[in-house]
Amino acid sequence: MTTGDILRVVNLSIQFGGLKAVDDLSFNVRGGEIFGLIGPNGAGKTTVFNCITQFYKPDKGAVWLKHDGSEINLVGVPVHKIITYGLVRTFQNVEIIKELSIIDNVLIGAHIAYKASVLEQALKIGRARREERLLREKAGQILELMGIADRKDLPAGGQPYGVLKKTELARALMCAPKLIILDEPAAGLNDTETDHLADTIRTIRDQYACAILLVEHDMRLVMDVCDRICAISFGKFLTVGTPEEVRVNKDVQKAYLGEGGG
């Protein structure tokens, strides 16, 4: 497991009209850890993710990502370039092209790895053929890891929701990420699928030396899989610590359960 911070969010703020969705928020994600971001509905969790990946441009603050031994402030970086720094994300709703096979959906994640020209790719000659072969082998290995290699040539349309979630994760791994942001990956999964997801998240962290930033409403999954957790409410920082430290924190209990919550 790597040491040091892979991501530092510093004094992040963003406002929509009169609503301050994220309010002077700071936290850090260490290399190789599974880090959770939790909070009640409307706490600003997905907005934080969108600011980190530059889907939204924050009004204030910095997002420092470790890359090639130095730190890069992602604020102001074009969205399409974020992936080149080793940061990828998934979405609450799976973004899968139903007409393509499972493996072709996964190969979309390797678009930054292609070196062949457009003409070489169109004609499937020389370098393009070699790249295609190597990347298909890599995609097959990742699908083996996900336990869905037997479905690789089937159309994505009509596949069970759990398979589509794994396909999206596999596509993220094709980018050789150093940090994956997972936005509610357990949404729509049953208890058995959620348990498998927890195992998959740990395997990704261990086998790919990849840190994971997880936002999730399923507290059973969060408490089970995360090394540390940051809790927020109405865009404001509440606390950060181990799952047990966060579980017993009075501010977290108040945010989730109200004044009389225990």
C-alpha positions in Angstrom: 0.0 0.0 0.0 1.3 3.4 -0.9 1.8 6.2 1.7 1.0 9.8 1.7 -2.0 11.7 0.2 -3.2 10.9 -3.3 -5.9 13.7 -3.0 -6.3 16.8 -0.9 -9.5 18.8 -1.0 -8.8 22.2 0.5 -11.5 24.8 1.6 -13.8 23.8 -1.2 -17.0 25.9 -1.7 -19.7 26.1 -4.3 -23.0 28.0 -4.3 -26.1 27.6 -6.5 -28.2 30.7 -6.3 -28.7 31.3 -2.6 -27.8 27.8 -1.6 -24.3 27.0 -0.5 -24.0 23.3 -1.5 -20.4 22.9 -0.3 -19.1 25.1 2.4 -15.4 25.4 3.0 -14.8 21.7 3.0 -11.4 20.1 3.5 -10.3 16.4 3.6 -7.6 14.1 2.3 -7.5 10.7 0.8 -4.3 8.6 1.4 -2.8 6.5 -1.3 -4.1 2.9 -1.3 -7.0 3.5 1.1 -10.7 3.2 0.8 -12.2 6.5 1.9 -15.9 7.1 2.4 -17.8 10.4 2.1 -21.2 10.2 3.9 -24.0 12.5 4.9 -27.8 12.7 4.9 -29.7 13.3 1.7 -28.9 16.7 0.3 -25.6 16.9 2.2 -23.7 17.8 -0.9 -21.8 14.5 -1.4 -22.3 14.2 -5.2 -21.6 17.9 -5.6 -18.2 17.4 -3.9 -17.5 14.6 -6.4 -18.5 16.8 -9.3 -16.2 19.6 -8.1 -13.3 17.2 -7.7 -13.8 15.9 -11.3 -14.5 19.4 -12.6 -18.1 18.7 -13.8 -18.7 21.7 -11.6 -16.2 24.6 -11.2 -16.0 25.5 -7.4 -16.3 29.1 -6.3 -13.4 28.7 -3.9 -10.8 26.1 -2.9 -8.3 23.7 -4.4 -8.3 20.0 -5.4 -4.8 18.7 -5.3 -4.1 15.3 -6.9 -0.8 13.5 -6.7 0.6 12.8 -10.2 4.1 11.7 -11.2 5.6 12.7 -7.8 4.1 16.2 -7.7 0.7 17.7 -7.0 -1.7 19.2 -9.6 -4.5 21.5 -8.7 -7.4 20.1 -10.8 -9.5 23.3 -10.5 -9.7 24.7 -14.0 -8.5 21.6 -15.7 -10.8 20.6 -18.6 -13.0 17.7 -17.7 -11.7 15.4 -20.5 -8.2 15.8 -19.2 -8.9 14.7 -15.6 -8.6 11.0 -16.6 -5.1 11.5 -17.9 -3.9 12.3 -14.4 -5.1 8.9 -13.1 -8.5 9.9 -11.7 -11.7 8.2 -12.9 -15.2 8.0 -11.6 -18.4 6.0 -11.9 -21.9 7.4 -11.7 -25.1 6.8 -9.7 -26.8 5.6 -12.8 -24.8 3.1 -14.9 -23.5 4.6 -18.1 -23.5 1.6 -20.4 -24.0 1.4 -24.2 -26.6 -1.4 -24.4 -26.0 -2.2 -28.0 -22.3 -3.1 -27.4 -21.0 -6.2 -25.9 -19.8 -6.3 -22.3 -16.1 -6.3 -23.4 -16.6 -3.5 -25.9 -18.1 -1.4 -23.2 -15.1 -2.1 -21.1 -12.7 -1.2 -23.9 -14.2 2.3 -24.1 -12.3 2.9 -20.9 -9.0 2.3 -22.7 -9.4 5.2 -25.2 -6.5 7.2 -23.7 -4.2 4.2 -24.2 -4.5 4.0 -28.0 -1.5 5.4 -29.8 -2.4 4.3 -33.3 -3.7 7.0 -35.7 -7.4 7.2 -36.7 -6.6 5.8 -40.1 -4.7 2.8 -38.6 -7.6 2.1 -36.3 -10.2 2.4 -39.1 -8.2 0.0 -41.3 -7.1 -2.2 -38.3 -3.5 -2.4 -39.5 -0.1 -2.5 -37.9 0.0 -0.8 -34.5 -3.8 -0.6 -34.2 -4.1 -4.4 -34.5 -1.4 -5.0 -31.8 -3.0 -2.4 -29.5 -6.5 -4.0 -30.0 -5.2 -7.5 -29.1 -3.3 -6.3 -26.0 -6.2 -4.2 -24.7 -8.7 -7.0 -25.3 -6.5 -9.3 -23.3 -6.4 -6.7 -20.5 -10.1 -6.3 -20.6 -10.6 -10.0 -20.4 -8.4 -10.2 -17.3 -10.3 -7.5 -15.6 -13.6 -9.1 -16.4 -12.2 -12.4 -14.9 -11.4 -10.4 -11.8 -15.0 -9.1 -11.7 -16.4 -12.6 -12.2 -18.3 -11.8 -15.4 -15.8 -13.0 -18.1 -18.3 -15.6 -19.2 -20.6 -12.8 -20.3 -18.0 -10.7 -22.2 -19.4 -11.2 -25.7 -23.0 -10.8 -24.7 -24.8 -7.5 -25.4 -24.9 -5.2 -22.3 -28.6 -4.6 -22.9 -30.7 -7.0 -20.8 -27.9 -7.9 -18.4 -28.7 -7.9 -14.7 -28.1 -4.6 -12.9 -25.2 -6.1 -10.8 -23.4 -7.2 -14.0 -23.7 -3.7 -15.4 -22.3 -2.2 -12.2 -19.3 -4.5 -12.5 -18.9 -3.7 -16.2 -18.7 0.0 -15.3 -16.1 -0.7 -12.7 -14.1 -2.8 -15.2 -14.2 0.1 -17.7 -12.8 2.4 -15.0 -9.9 0.0 -14.4 -8.9 0.0 -18.1 -7.6 3.6 -17.5 -5.0 2.3 -15.0 -6.3 4.8 -12.4 -4.6 5.8 -9.2 -7.9 7.0 -7.7 -11.4 5.8 -8.5 -14.4 7.8 -7.3 -17.5 5.6 -6.8 -20.8 7.4 -6.6 -23.3 5.2 -4.8 -22.1 1.9 -6.4 -24.5 -0.2 -4.2 -27.6 1.6 -5.5 -30.1 -0.9 -6.9 -28.1 -3.9 -5.6 -29.5 -6.6 -3.2 -27.7 -7.7 -0.1 -25.8 -10.5 -1.8 -24.7 -8.3 -4.6 -23.6 -5.6 -2.1 -21.5 -8.1 -0.2 -19.8 -9.1 -3.6 -19.3 -5.4 -4.3 -17.4 -5.0 -1.0 -15.1 -7.8 -1.9 -14.6 -6.3 -5.4 -13.7 -2.9 -3.9 -11.1 -4.4 -1.6 -9.7 -6.5 -4.5 -9.4 -3.4 -6.7 -7.5 -1.6 -4.0 -5.2 -4.5 -3.3 -4.4 -5.7 -6.8 -4.3 -2.4 -8.6 -2.7 -0.3 -5.8 -5.6 2.1 -6.3 -7.2 4.4 -3.8 -11.0 4.6 -3.7 -13.2 7.5 -2.8 -16.7 6.2 -2.1 -20.0 8.0 -1.5 -22.8 5.7 -0.5 -26.1 5.6 1.4 -25.7 2.0 2.4 -24.1 2.4 5.8 -23.5 -1.3 6.2 -21.2 -1.2 3.1 -19.5 2.0 4.1 -18.7 0.8 7.7 -17.6 -2.6 6.4 -15.2 -1.6 3.6 -13.8 1.9 4.4 -10.6 2.6 6.2 -11.6 6.1 7.0 -14.8 8.2 6.6 -15.6 11.9 6.3 -19.0 12.9 7.3 -20.6 16.1 6.0 -24.0 17.9 6.5 -25.4 20.7 4.3 -22.0 20.9 2.6 -20.1 21.4 5.9 -17.4 19.2 7.5 -18.6 17.2 10.6 -15.8 14.8 11.3 -13.3 12.3 9.8 -12.0 9.1 11.3 -12.3 5.3 11.4 -15.8 3.8 10.9 -16.1 3.3 14.6 -15.1 6.8 15.4 -17.6 8.2 12.9 -20.3 5.9 14.2 -20.2 7.2 17.7 -19.7 10.9 16.8 -22.5 13.0 18.3 -22.5 15.5 15.4 -23.0 12.6 12.9 -25.8 11.1 15.0 -27.5 14.5 15.2 -27.2 15.0 11.4 -28.7 11.6 10.7 -31.2 11.1 13.5 -32.0 14.6 14.9 -31.5 16.1 18.3 -32.9 13.1 20.1 -31.0 10.5 18.0 -28.8 7.9 19.7 
